[in-house]
């Protein structure tokens, strides 16, 4: 009788613990509405963490998610997504030489968003845009936000820039953008991303995996995949010679 009671208590405790768990569904590639419904069905919450332009993912669809599919979490856990703004619809304006006020007006008239505006001492006229990101000759925008570097009256001895956004770029594209500003690119780690259409084995239990920013390095080439995180963050003030660390994501092999 005692043994039966202990076994019953153990089973009841296991059911109580797992009854409060949920499995993160795959939402990458779905529309935001479809993703919200899938997340709510698992009794989780969804939030739009960021939005980026993408030529590969249609507007209003999910580019990436965190945590990754199959991750076991508590109910009501937040699932953060990145929403696609579709292909860029406007050219990037050349704001260099304009006053800060004129540049901000131009940005808003084009349906874009002003991001960081950093003032630094620089030779020449005061309150003039001396650099911007993204640059006007960039072929594809990754964000609707434009950051500005504006001159102050004093002379600057060290060239400074607005840190560009590298999210969603390949290693080669990120390296080219960073080197153009006289910075040094360091790939800190590469993390696996489970594809949304990865097959699942019935009855299998997914093992809890770390979130992208908490993941440990994995044995993949340090220059493979796309950028999912960077330091300094986009819009920060940087100077020539500074180092930029990035985290890359690659498609994990399906077991």
FIMAR-970765 format. One line per field, with one value per residue (C-alpha): residue number from 1; z, x, y. Coordinates in steps of 0.2 Angstrom, whole numbers, plus 5000, padded with zeros to 4 digits. Layout:
seq NUM ...
Z Z ...
X X ...
Y Y ...
END
This chain:
seq 1 2 3 4 5 6 7 8 9 10 11 12 13 14 15 16 17 18 19 20 21 22 23 24 25 26 27 28 29 30 31 32 33 34 35 36 37 38 39 40 41 42 43 44 45 46 47 48 49 50 51 52 53 54 55 56 57 58 59 60 61 62 63 64 65 66 67 68 69 70 71 72 73 74 75 76 77 78 79 80 81 82 83 84 85 86 87 88 89 90 91 92 93 94 95 96 97 98 99 100 101 102 103 104 105 106 107 108 109 110 111 112 113 114 115 116 117 118 119 120 121 122 123 124 125 126 127 128 129 130 131 132 133 134 135 136 137 138 139 140 141 142 143 144 145 146 147 148 149 150 151 152 153 154 155 156 157 158 159 160 161 162 163 164 165 166 167 168 169 170 171 172 173 174 175 176 177 178 179 180 181 182 183 184 185 186 187 188 189 190 191 192 193 194 195 196 197 198 199 200 201 202 203 204 205 206 207 208 209 210 211 212 213 214 215 216 217 218 219 220 221 222 223 224 225 226 227 228 229 230 231 232 233 234 235 236 237 238 239 240 241 242 243 244 245 246 247 248 249 250 251 252 253 254 255
Z 5000 5004 4988 4978 4987 4983 4965 4964 4972 4960 4944 4951 4954 4936 4928 4938 4933 4914 4914 4917 4902 4884 4868 4857 4840 4824 4817 4806 4788 4795 4795 4811 4814 4810 4822 4836 4834 4835 4850 4859 4855 4866 4880 4876 4873 4857 4855 4840 4845 4829 4811 4796 4777 4768 4750 4754 4767 4762 4771 4787 4789 4803 4799 4815 4832 4850 4858 4844 4839 4851 4866 4882 4893 4906 4900 4897 4891 4879 4861 4852 4834 4820 4807 4789 4781 4763 4750 4752 4744 4744 4740 4754 4754 4754 4770 4771 4771 4776 4793 4807 4805 4786 4787 4800 4789 4774 4783 4789 4772 4764 4777 4786 4804 4812 4824 4834 4831 4838 4839 4839 4838 4819 4809 4797 4799 4815 4815 4798 4794 4791 4791 4790 4791 4780 4767 4752 4740 4750 4739 4751 4768 4783 4794 4791 4803 4798 4811 4809 4814 4816 4818 4833 4833 4840 4830 4831 4831 4829 4815 4823 4815 4818 4821 4806 4808 4803 4808 4794 4784 4779 4787 4771 4769 4788 4786 4771 4780 4795 4786 4776 4793 4798 4811 4815 4814 4826 4825 4843 4841 4829 4835 4828 4822 4819 4803 4804 4793 4802 4803 4821 4827 4835 4854 4855 4868 4864 4875 4882 4872 4876 4868 4854 4865 4879 4867 4869 4854 4842 4831 4814 4803 4812 4796 4791 4793 4796 4809 4823 4836 4837 4849 4849 4844 4829 4832 4844 4842 4836 4831 4818 4825 4836 4836 4832 4839 4830 4833 4818 4816 4805 4800 4812 4804 4807 4816
X 5000 5014 5023 5007 5004 5022 5020 5003 5010 5025 5014 5003 5018 5024 5008 5006 5023 5022 5004 5011 5023 5021 5031 5036 5028 5037 5030 5044 5037 5019 5009 5009 4991 4994 5009 4999 4986 4998 5007 4990 4985 5000 4995 5010 5011 5019 5027 5035 5053 5058 5054 5066 5065 5068 5068 5065 5051 5035 5028 5019 5027 5039 5057 5064 5058 5065 5064 5066 5053 5052 5059 5050 5044 5031 5014 5012 5030 5033 5038 5047 5047 5054 5042 5046 5043 5045 5056 5062 5050 5060 5078 5089 5091 5108 5107 5125 5127 5109 5105 5098 5081 5080 5087 5074 5060 5066 5066 5048 5042 5049 5039 5056 5060 5074 5084 5099 5106 5123 5132 5151 5164 5169 5178 5167 5149 5139 5123 5127 5124 5142 5137 5122 5118 5112 5122 5113 5122 5117 5108 5096 5089 5088 5078 5066 5077 5091 5104 5113 5130 5129 5143 5146 5156 5173 5186 5186 5203 5196 5184 5168 5153 5136 5136 5127 5114 5121 5106 5101 5117 5128 5146 5153 5141 5143 5162 5161 5149 5160 5177 5170 5169 5187 5181 5186 5174 5174 5163 5160 5150 5138 5122 5110 5093 5081 5071 5053 5049 5060 5052 5047 5046 5030 5031 5048 5052 5062 5076 5077 5089 5096 5090 5101 5109 5113 5119 5136 5148 5145 5158 5153 5163 5164 5160 5144 5126 5118 5120 5107 5116 5129 5139 5140 5121 5115 5115 5129 5144 5160 5177 5189 5199 5185 5180 5163 5157 5143 5133 5129 5115 5116 5103 5105 5106 5090 5093
Y 5000 5012 5008 5011 5028 5033 5029 5038 5053 5053 5051 5065 5077 5073 5077 5093 5099 5095 5101 5119 5117 5122 5119 5133 5131 5135 5152 5157 5161 5163 5179 5189 5184 5166 5166 5174 5161 5147 5154 5157 5139 5134 5146 5157 5176 5184 5201 5209 5212 5221 5224 5223 5225 5208 5204 5185 5186 5194 5209 5205 5187 5181 5182 5174 5169 5167 5154 5142 5129 5114 5124 5119 5134 5138 5143 5162 5163 5177 5172 5186 5188 5198 5204 5207 5224 5216 5223 5241 5253 5269 5274 5279 5298 5306 5317 5322 5341 5345 5352 5341 5348 5346 5328 5323 5331 5322 5305 5307 5313 5296 5286 5281 5283 5293 5283 5289 5307 5309 5325 5326 5340 5342 5355 5366 5372 5367 5357 5348 5330 5322 5304 5293 5274 5266 5275 5282 5270 5254 5242 5235 5242 5231 5243 5258 5268 5280 5286 5303 5309 5328 5341 5352 5368 5361 5352 5333 5324 5306 5301 5294 5286 5280 5261 5253 5239 5222 5211 5199 5202 5188 5188 5194 5209 5213 5213 5225 5237 5237 5239 5254 5263 5258 5246 5228 5214 5199 5184 5179 5163 5154 5147 5134 5138 5125 5127 5130 5115 5103 5086 5080 5062 5057 5054 5063 5076 5091 5096 5113 5123 5140 5156 5163 5176 5164 5150 5143 5142 5127 5119 5127 5139 5156 5165 5155 5160 5177 5191 5190 5201 5214 5224 5239 5240 5250 5268 5269 5281 5272 5277 5271 5255 5250 5231 5225 5208 5199 5183 5172 5160 5144 5131 5117 5099 5089 5073
END
